[in-house]
Amino acid sequence: MATTRRVARVAELIKREISNMLLKDIKDDRVGMGMVSVTDAELSGDLQHVKIFVSIYGTEEARAQTMEALASATSFIKREVGQRLSLRRVPEVVFHEDRSFERGVKVLSLINQLSREREERESTAEEKESNSSD
C-alpha cells in the first residue's frame, strides 16, 4: 500500500500529464468540440485505479461527444501515462464529468437574485415609511 503522500503526488503527476495530452496529443476532433480541462484526479490507495474529473464547456451534445472521445482514448492515455511516468503498474483510467463549476455558478446566481429581491423589498419598505411619515 502506498503512502498517502505518494498517492497524492502520483495523482497530481497523472493529472498534469493527462492535461498535456488533451492539449497536444489527442487527435480526436470530438475532444476539441467542448473546451476540456482536467479538474481533479483521484487515485486509489493501491495505485491501480484513477478517476479523472474533467470539466467540459459547451453544449450537451458537445459534452456527450467529448466524453465518448475520452472513453475511446482511454487505452492510448493509459499507455502514454505509463511511458511518461515510468510506473511499474499503470492505473486503469476512468473519466468522469465534473459539473461542480456549473453548480457553483447556479448557486451564485440564486444568491445574487435573492440579494436583489431583498434590496428591492427594503427600498420599497423605506419608501412606504417616508410616505406615511409625511
TIVO-2410 file (N, C-alpha, C; in nm, 3 decimals):
# residues 134
REC num residu      c1      c2      c3 atome chaine
REC   1      M   0.085  -0.118   0.000     N      A
REC   1      M   0.000   0.000   0.000    CA      A
REC   1      M   0.089   0.124   0.000     C      A
REC   2      A   0.061   0.216  -0.088     N      A
REC   2      A   0.140   0.338  -0.099    CA      A
REC   2      A   0.099   0.437   0.010     C      A
REC   3      T   0.193   0.522   0.045     N      A
REC   3      T   0.162   0.625   0.144    CA      A
REC   3      T   0.070   0.729   0.083     C      A
REC   4      T  -0.003   0.799   0.167     N      A
REC   4      T  -0.098   0.899   0.115    CA      A
REC   4      T  -0.024   1.011   0.043     C      A
REC   5      R   0.096   1.041   0.089     N      A
REC   5      R   0.174   1.146   0.023    CA      A
REC   5      R   0.213   1.103  -0.119     C      A
REC   6      R   0.253   0.977  -0.132     N      A
REC   6      R   0.290   0.927  -0.264    CA      A
REC   6      R   0.169   0.921  -0.355     C      A
REC   7      V   0.056   0.875  -0.303     N      A
REC   7      V  -0.067   0.868  -0.382    CA      A
REC   7      V  -0.103   1.007  -0.434     C      A
REC   8      A  -0.096   1.108  -0.348     N      A
REC   8      A  -0.129   1.245  -0.389    CA      A
REC   8      A  -0.032   1.295  -0.494     C      A
REC   9      R   0.096   1.264  -0.476     N      A
REC   9      R   0.197   1.311  -0.571    CA      A
REC   9      R   0.179   1.245  -0.708     C      A
REC  10      V   0.156   1.114  -0.709     N      A
REC  10      V   0.134   1.043  -0.836    CA      A
REC  10      V   0.005   1.091  -0.902     C      A
REC  11      A  -0.100   1.113  -0.823     N      A
REC  11      A  -0.226   1.163  -0.879    CA      A
REC  11      A  -0.205   1.299  -0.946     C      A
REC  12      E  -0.128   1.385  -0.883     N      A
REC  12      E  -0.100   1.517  -0.941    CA      A
REC  12      E  -0.020   1.505  -1.070     C      A
REC  13      L   0.076   1.414  -1.073     N      A
REC  13      L   0.154   1.391  -1.195    CA      A
REC  13      L   0.065   1.338  -1.308     C      A
REC  14      I  -0.023   1.245  -1.274     N      A
REC  14      I  -0.115   1.190  -1.375    CA      A
REC  14      I  -0.206   1.300  -1.427     C      A
REC  15      K  -0.257   1.382  -1.337     N      A
REC  15      K  -0.345   1.492  -1.376    CA      A
REC  15      K  -0.273   1.586  -1.473     C      A
REC  16      R  -0.149   1.620  -1.442     N      A
REC  16      R  -0.072   1.711  -1.528    CA      A
REC  16      R  -0.046   1.649  -1.665     C      A
REC  17      E  -0.008   1.520  -1.667     N      A
REC  17      E   0.022   1.454  -1.794    CA      A
REC  17      E  -0.103   1.442  -1.881     C      A
REC  18      I  -0.214   1.406  -1.820     N      A
REC  18      I  -0.337   1.393  -1.899    CA      A
REC  18      I  -0.382   1.530  -1.951     C      A
REC  19      S  -0.364   1.635  -1.872     N      A
REC  19      S  -0.396   1.770  -1.920    CA      A
REC  19      S  -0.312   1.804  -2.043     C      A
REC  20      N  -0.184   1.772  -2.038     N      A
REC  20      N  -0.096   1.797  -2.153    CA      A
REC  20      N  -0.139   1.715  -2.274     C      A
REC  21      M  -0.177   1.589  -2.250     N      A
REC  21      M  -0.222   1.505  -2.361    CA      A
REC  21      M  -0.347   1.561  -2.427     C      A
REC  22      L  -0.440   1.611  -2.345     N      A
REC  22      L  -0.563   1.667  -2.401    CA      A
REC  22      L  -0.532   1.788  -2.488     C      A
REC  23      L  -0.433   1.865  -2.450     N      A
REC  23      L  -0.397   1.984  -2.528    CA      A
REC  23      L  -0.321   1.950  -2.655     C      A
REC  24      K  -0.230   1.853  -2.648     N      A
REC  24      K  -0.134   1.835  -2.757    CA      A
REC  24      K  -0.144   1.703  -2.832     C      A
REC  25      D  -0.175   1.594  -2.764     N      A
REC  25      D  -0.154   1.462  -2.824    CA      A
REC  25      D  -0.278   1.392  -2.876     C      A
REC  26      I  -0.393   1.421  -2.822     N      A
REC  26      I  -0.514   1.350  -2.866    CA      A
REC  26      I  -0.566   1.416  -2.992     C      A
REC  27      K  -0.572   1.338  -3.098     N      A
REC  27      K  -0.608   1.392  -3.230    CA      A
REC  27      K  -0.757   1.385  -3.261     C      A
REC  28      D  -0.834   1.323  -3.174     N      A
REC  28      D  -0.978   1.307  -3.197    CA      A
REC  28      D  -1.044   1.445  -3.193     C      A
REC  29      D  -1.112   1.480  -3.300     N      A
REC  29      D  -1.178   1.612  -3.309    CA      A
REC  29      D  -1.290   1.627  -3.206     C      A
REC  30      R  -1.348   1.517  -3.163     N      A
REC  30      R  -1.457   1.526  -3.066    CA      A
REC  30      R  -1.411   1.582  -2.932     C      A
REC  31      V  -1.284   1.562  -2.899     N      A
REC  31      V  -1.232   1.617  -2.774    CA      A
REC  31      V  -1.229   1.768  -2.781     C      A
REC  32      G  -1.204   1.823  -2.898     N      A
REC  32      G  -1.198   1.968  -2.914    CA      A
REC  32      G  -1.333   2.035  -2.927     C      A
REC  33      M  -1.442   1.957  -2.938     N      A
REC  33      M  -1.574   2.018  -2.955    CA      A
REC  33      M  -1.614   2.102  -2.835     C      A
REC  34      G  -1.582   2.054  -2.716     N      A
REC  34      G  -1.606   2.131  -2.595    CA      A
REC  34      G  -1.471   2.158  -2.532     C      A
REC  35      M  -1.455   2.275  -2.476     N      A
REC  35      M  -1.329   2.303  -2.409    CA      A
REC  35      M  -1.319   2.211  -2.288     C      A
REC  36      V  -1.210   2.136  -2.280     N      A
REC  36      V  -1.194   2.036  -2.175    CA      A
REC  36      V  -1.079   2.075  -2.085     C      A
REC  37      S  -1.103   2.065  -1.954     N      A
REC  37      S  -0.992   2.083  -1.860    CA      A
REC  37      S  -1.005   1.978  -1.751     C      A
REC  38      V  -0.891   1.928  -1.708     N      A
REC  38      V  -0.887   1.828  -1.602    CA      A
REC  38      V  -0.895   1.903  -1.470     C      A
REC  39      T  -0.996   1.874  -1.391     N      A
REC  39      T  -1.015   1.943  -1.264    CA      A
REC  39      T  -0.958   1.867  -1.146     C      A
REC  40      D  -0.956   1.733  -1.155     N      A
REC  40      D  -0.906   1.655  -1.042    CA      A
REC  40      D  -0.872   1.515  -1.088     C      A
REC  41      A  -0.787   1.450  -1.009     N      A
REC  41      A  -0.755   1.310  -1.031    CA      A
REC  41      A  -0.756   1.242  -0.895     C      A
REC  42      E  -0.837   1.138  -0.883     N      A
REC  42      E  -0.844   1.061  -0.759    CA      A
REC  42      E  -0.783   0.924  -0.784     C      A
REC  43      L  -0.673   0.898  -0.717     N      A
REC  43      L  -0.601   0.773  -0.734    CA      A
REC  43      L  -0.628   0.684  -0.613     C      A
REC  44      S  -0.655   0.556  -0.640     N      A
REC  44      S  -0.682   0.464  -0.529    CA      A
REC  44      S  -0.553   0.440  -0.450     C      A
REC  45      G  -0.569   0.395  -0.328     N      A
REC  45      G  -0.455   0.375  -0.240    CA      A
REC  45      G  -0.355   0.271  -0.290     C      A
REC  46      D  -0.403   0.175  -0.371     N      A
REC  46      D  -0.313   0.074  -0.425    CA      A
REC  46      D  -0.258   0.114  -0.563     C      A
REC  47      L  -0.286   0.235  -0.606     N      A
REC  47      L  -0.237   0.292  -0.733    CA      A
REC  47      L  -0.285   0.214  -0.855     C      A
REC  48      Q  -0.399   0.146  -0.845     N      A
REC  48      Q  -0.449   0.064  -0.955    CA      A
REC  48      Q  -0.560   0.130  -1.036     C      A
REC  49      H  -0.628   0.229  -0.979     N      A
REC  49      H  -0.740   0.294  -1.047    CA      A
REC  49      H  -0.729   0.444  -1.027     C      A
REC  50      V  -0.755   0.518  -1.134     N      A
REC  50      V  -0.756   0.663  -1.123    CA      A
REC  50      V  -0.882   0.716  -1.190     C      A
REC  51      K  -0.951   0.802  -1.117     N      A
REC  51      K  -1.069   0.871  -1.171    CA      A
REC  51      K  -1.023   1.009  -1.212     C      A
REC  52      I  -1.044   1.042  -1.338     N      A
REC  52      I  -1.007   1.173  -1.390    CA      A
REC  52      I  -1.136   1.253  -1.406     C      A
REC  53      F  -1.143   1.365  -1.337     N      A
REC  53      F  -1.260   1.451  -1.345    CA      A
REC  53      F  -1.231   1.563  -1.444     C      A
REC  54      V  -1.319   1.576  -1.544     N      A
REC  54      V  -1.300   1.677  -1.647    CA      A
REC  54      V  -1.418   1.772  -1.650     C      A
REC  55      S  -1.388   1.897  -1.671     N      A
REC  55      S  -1.491   1.998  -1.688    CA      A
REC  55      S  -1.497   2.030  -1.837     C      A
REC  56      I  -1.617   2.025  -1.892     N      A
REC  56      I  -1.634   2.045  -2.036    CA      A
REC  56      I  -1.726   2.164  -2.056     C      A
REC  57      Y  -1.678   2.262  -2.131     N      A
REC  57      Y  -1.758   2.379  -2.162    CA      A
REC  57      Y  -1.813   2.363  -2.302     C      A
REC  58      G  -1.945   2.367  -2.314     N      A
REC  58      G  -2.008   2.353  -2.444    CA      A
REC  58      G  -2.150   2.304  -2.430     C      A
REC  59      T  -2.209   2.272  -2.542     N      A
REC  59      T  -2.347   2.223  -2.542    CA      A
REC  59      T  -2.352   2.081  -2.487     C      A
REC  60      E  -2.473   2.034  -2.458     N      A
REC  60      E  -2.489   1.898  -2.409    CA      A
REC  60      E  -2.439   1.796  -2.512     C      A
REC  61      E  -2.464   1.824  -2.639     N      A
REC  61      E  -2.417   1.734  -2.745    CA      A
REC  61      E  -2.265   1.729  -2.748     C      A
REC  62      A  -2.202   1.845  -2.737     N      A
REC  62      A  -2.056   1.851  -2.737    CA      A
REC  62      A  -1.998   1.778  -2.616     C      A
REC  63      R  -2.065   1.793  -2.503     N      A
REC  63      R  -2.019   1.723  -2.382    CA      A
REC  63      R  -2.027   1.572  -2.399     C      A
REC  64      A  -2.139   1.525  -2.453     N      A
REC  64      A  -2.156   1.381  -2.473    CA      A
REC  64      A  -2.051   1.327  -2.569     C      A
REC  65      Q  -2.028   1.398  -2.679     N      A
REC  65      Q  -1.930   1.352  -2.776    CA      A
REC  65      Q  -1.788   1.358  -2.718     C      A
REC  66      T  -1.760   1.459  -2.638     N      A
REC  66      T  -1.628   1.468  -2.576    CA      A
REC  66      T  -1.606   1.353  -2.480     C      A
REC  67      M  -1.708   1.320  -2.400     N      A
REC  67      M  -1.695   1.207  -2.307    CA      A
REC  67      M  -1.677   1.075  -2.384     C      A
REC  68      E  -1.746   1.058  -2.497     N      A
REC  68      E  -1.728   0.940  -2.580    CA      A
REC  68      E  -1.585   0.932  -2.632     C      A
REC  69      A  -1.534   1.047  -2.677     N      A
REC  69      A  -1.397   1.051  -2.729    CA      A
REC  69      A  -1.296   1.018  -2.620     C      A
REC  70      L  -1.318   1.070  -2.502     N      A
REC  70      L  -1.226   1.040  -2.391    CA      A
REC  70      L  -1.231   0.892  -2.356     C      A
REC  71      A  -1.350   0.834  -2.358     N      A
REC  71      A  -1.363   0.691  -2.329    CA      A
REC  71      A  -1.290   0.608  -2.434     C      A
REC  72      S  -1.299   0.649  -2.560     N      A
REC  72      S  -1.231   0.572  -2.665    CA      A
REC  72      S  -1.080   0.594  -2.662     C      A
REC  73      A  -1.034   0.704  -2.606     N      A
REC  73      A  -0.890   0.732  -2.598    CA      A
REC  73      A  -0.827   0.679  -2.470     C      A
REC  74      T  -0.903   0.609  -2.388     N      A
REC  74      T  -0.854   0.564  -2.258    CA      A
REC  74      T  -0.731   0.475  -2.270     C      A
REC  75      S  -0.730   0.381  -2.364     N      A
REC  75      S  -0.615   0.291  -2.377    CA      A
REC  75      S  -0.490   0.369  -2.419     C      A
REC  76      F  -0.505   0.464  -2.511     N      A
REC  76      F  -0.393   0.548  -2.551    CA      A
REC  76      F  -0.341   0.628  -2.432     C      A
REC  77      I  -0.433   0.686  -2.355     N      A
REC  77      I  -0.394   0.767  -2.240    CA      A
REC  77      I  -0.324   0.681  -2.136     C      A
REC  78      K  -0.375   0.563  -2.111     N      A
REC  78      K  -0.312   0.473  -2.013    CA      A
REC  78      K  -0.169   0.438  -2.057     C      A
REC  79      R  -0.153   0.404  -2.183     N      A
REC  79      R  -0.021   0.369  -2.235    CA      A
REC  79      R   0.076   0.486  -2.222     C      A
REC  80      E   0.029   0.605  -2.259     N      A
REC  80      E   0.114   0.724  -2.252    CA      A
REC  80      E   0.152   0.759  -2.108     C      A
REC  81      V   0.057   0.748  -2.016     N      A
REC  81      V   0.086   0.775  -1.875    CA      A
REC  81      V   0.193   0.679  -1.825     C      A
REC  82      G   0.181   0.552  -1.862     N      A
REC  82      G   0.280   0.453  -1.821    CA      A
REC  82      G   0.419   0.485  -1.873     C      A
REC  83      Q   0.428   0.528  -1.999     N      A
REC  83      Q   0.557   0.561  -2.058    CA      A
REC  83      Q   0.616   0.689  -1.999     C      A
REC  84      R   0.532   0.789  -1.982     N      A
REC  84      R   0.582   0.919  -1.936    CA      A
REC  84      R   0.621   0.920  -1.789     C      A
REC  85      L   0.551   0.842  -1.708     N      A
REC  85      L   0.577   0.844  -1.564    CA      A
REC  85      L   0.658   0.724  -1.515     C      A
REC  86      S   0.686   0.629  -1.603     N      A
REC  86      S   0.764   0.510  -1.568    CA      A
REC  86      S   0.709   0.441  -1.443     C      A
REC  87      L   0.580   0.413  -1.445     N      A
REC  87      L   0.517   0.344  -1.333    CA      A
REC  87      L   0.527   0.194  -1.352     C      A
REC  88      R   0.546   0.121  -1.242     N      A
REC  88      R   0.554  -0.025  -1.250    CA      A
REC  88      R   0.422  -0.080  -1.300     C      A
REC  89      R   0.313  -0.035  -1.239     N      A
REC  89      R   0.179  -0.072  -1.283    CA      A
REC  89      R   0.103   0.056  -1.315     C      A
REC  90      V   0.048   0.060  -1.433     N      A
REC  90      V  -0.025   0.179  -1.476    CA      A
REC  90      V  -0.170   0.164  -1.432     C      A
REC  91      P  -0.225   0.265  -1.365     N      A
REC  91      P  -0.363   0.254  -1.318    CA      A
REC  91      P  -0.464   0.256  -1.432     C      A
REC  92      E  -0.576   0.191  -1.407     N      A
REC  92      E  -0.688   0.198  -1.501    CA      A
REC  92      E  -0.746   0.338  -1.495     C      A
REC  93      V  -0.769   0.396  -1.610     N      A
REC  93      V  -0.817   0.535  -1.619    CA      A
REC  93      V  -0.966   0.536  -1.650     C      A
REC  94      V  -1.040   0.613  -1.570     N      A
REC  94      V  -1.184   0.630  -1.592    CA      A
REC  94      V  -1.212   0.779  -1.587     C      A
REC  95      F  -1.285   0.829  -1.687     N      A
REC  95      F  -1.319   0.970  -1.692    CA      A
REC  95      F  -1.458   0.994  -1.636     C      A
REC  96      H  -1.471   1.101  -1.558     N      A
REC  96      H  -1.599   1.145  -1.504    CA      A
REC  96      H  -1.614   1.294  -1.534     C      A
REC  97      E  -1.736   1.331  -1.572     N      A
REC  97      E  -1.761   1.473  -1.597    CA      A
REC  97      E  -1.783   1.546  -1.465     C      A
REC  98      D  -1.714   1.656  -1.449     N      A
REC  98      D  -1.723   1.737  -1.328    CA      A
REC  98      D  -1.811   1.858  -1.358     C      A
REC  99      R  -1.925   1.865  -1.295     N      A
REC  99      R  -2.017   1.976  -1.318    CA      A
REC  99      R  -2.024   2.070  -1.198     C      A
REC 100      S  -1.925   2.063  -1.112     N      A
REC 100      S  -1.927   2.146  -0.991    CA      A
REC 100      S  -1.920   2.295  -1.025     C      A
REC 101      F  -1.849   2.330  -1.131     N      A
REC 101      F  -1.841   2.470  -1.171    CA      A
REC 101      F  -1.979   2.524  -1.206     C      A
REC 102      E  -2.055   2.446  -1.282     N      A
REC 102      E  -2.190   2.487  -1.321    CA      A
REC 102      E  -2.280   2.502  -1.199     C      A
REC 103      R  -2.269   2.407  -1.106     N      A
REC 103      R  -2.350   2.416  -0.984    CA      A
REC 103      R  -2.312   2.540  -0.904     C      A
REC 104      G  -2.184   2.572  -0.899     N      A
REC 104      G  -2.139   2.692  -0.828    CA      A
REC 104      G  -2.194   2.818  -0.891     C      A
REC 105      V  -2.193   2.825  -1.023     N      A
REC 105      V  -2.247   2.941  -1.093    CA      A
REC 105      V  -2.396   2.954  -1.066     C      A
REC 106      K  -2.466   2.842  -1.065     N      A
REC 106      K  -2.611   2.843  -1.040    CA      A
REC 106      K  -2.640   2.893  -0.899     C      A
REC 107      V  -2.563   2.845  -0.801     N      A
REC 107      V  -2.583   2.888  -0.662    CA      A
REC 107      V  -2.555   3.037  -0.649     C      A
REC 108      L  -2.447   3.084  -0.712     N      A
REC 108      L  -2.415   3.228  -0.706    CA      A
REC 108      L  -2.524   3.313  -0.769     C      A
REC 109      S  -2.580   3.267  -0.880     N      A
REC 109      S  -2.686   3.345  -0.943    CA      A
REC 109      S  -2.810   3.349  -0.853     C      A
REC 110      L  -2.841   3.237  -0.786     N      A
REC 110      L  -2.954   3.237  -0.693    CA      A
REC 110      L  -2.930   3.332  -0.576     C      A
REC 111      I  -2.809   3.333  -0.523     N      A
REC 111      I  -2.775   3.423  -0.413    CA      A
REC 111      I  -2.788   3.568  -0.459     C      A
REC 112      N  -2.739   3.599  -0.578     N      A
REC 112      N  -2.750   3.735  -0.631    CA      A
REC 112      N  -2.895   3.776  -0.651     C      A
REC 113      Q  -2.976   3.682  -0.699     N      A
REC 113      Q  -3.118   3.710  -0.720    CA      A
REC 113      Q  -3.186   3.740  -0.586     C      A
REC 114      L  -3.159   3.660  -0.485     N      A
REC 114      L  -3.216   3.683  -0.352    CA      A
REC 114      L  -3.170   3.817  -0.295     C      A
REC 115      S  -3.047   3.851  -0.319     N      A
REC 115      S  -2.992   3.978  -0.271    CA      A
REC 115      S  -3.066   4.096  -0.336     C      A
REC 116      R  -3.086   4.087  -0.465     N      A
REC 116      R  -3.158   4.194  -0.536    CA      A
REC 116      R  -3.301   4.206  -0.484     C      A
REC 117      E  -3.367   4.092  -0.465     N      A
REC 117      E  -3.505   4.095  -0.414    CA      A
REC 117      E  -3.512   4.156  -0.276     C      A
REC 118      R  -3.415   4.126  -0.191     N      A
REC 118      R  -3.412   4.182  -0.056    CA      A
REC 118      R  -3.392   4.334  -0.062     C      A
REC 119      E  -3.302   4.379  -0.148     N      A
REC 119      E  -3.278   4.522  -0.162    CA      A
REC 119      E  -3.404   4.594  -0.212     C      A
REC 120      E  -3.475   4.530  -0.305     N      A
REC 120      E  -3.599   4.591  -0.357    CA      A
REC 120      E  -3.703   4.601  -0.247     C      A
REC 121      R  -3.718   4.495  -0.167     N      A
REC 121      R  -3.815   4.499  -0.057    CA      A
REC 121      R  -3.778   4.606   0.045     C      A
REC 122      E  -3.649   4.615   0.078     N      A
REC 122      E  -3.606   4.715   0.175    CA      A
REC 122      E  -3.629   4.857   0.124     C      A
REC 123      S  -3.600   4.881  -0.005     N      A
REC 123      S  -3.622   5.015  -0.060    CA      A
REC 123      S  -3.771   5.047  -0.067     C      A
REC 124      T  -3.854   4.947  -0.098     N      A
REC 124      T  -3.998   4.967  -0.101    CA      A
REC 124      T  -4.050   4.998   0.039     C      A
REC 125      A  -4.000   4.926   0.138     N      A
REC 125      A  -4.041   4.949   0.277    CA      A
REC 125      A  -3.999   5.088   0.324     C      A
REC 126      E  -3.880   5.132   0.286     N      A
REC 126      E  -3.832   5.266   0.324    CA      A
REC 126      E  -3.917   5.374   0.258     C      A
REC 127      E  -3.957   5.353   0.133     N      A
REC 127      E  -4.042   5.449   0.064    CA      A
REC 127      E  -4.178   5.460   0.133     C      A
REC 128      K  -4.234   5.346   0.173     N      A
REC 128      K  -4.362   5.347   0.241    CA      A
REC 128      K  -4.352   5.420   0.373     C      A
REC 129      E  -4.242   5.399   0.446     N      A
REC 129      E  -4.223   5.468   0.575    CA      A
REC 129      E  -4.210   5.617   0.555     C      A
REC 130      S  -4.135   5.658   0.454     N      A
REC 130      S  -4.115   5.802   0.432    CA      A
REC 130      S  -4.245   5.867   0.384     C      A
REC 131      N  -4.326   5.794   0.306     N      A
REC 131      N  -4.453   5.848   0.259    CA      A
REC 131      N  -4.556   5.857   0.374     C      A
REC 132      S  -4.555   5.761   0.465     N      A
REC 132      S  -4.651   5.763   0.574    CA      A
REC 132      S  -4.614   5.866   0.680     C      A
REC 133      S  -4.488   5.899   0.693     N      A
REC 133      S  -4.445   5.997   0.792    CA      A
REC 133      S  -4.469   6.140   0.745     C      A
REC 134      D  -4.492   6.159   0.617     N      A
REC 134      D  -4.514   6.293   0.563    CA      A
REC 134      D  -4.648   6.344   0.595     C      A
***
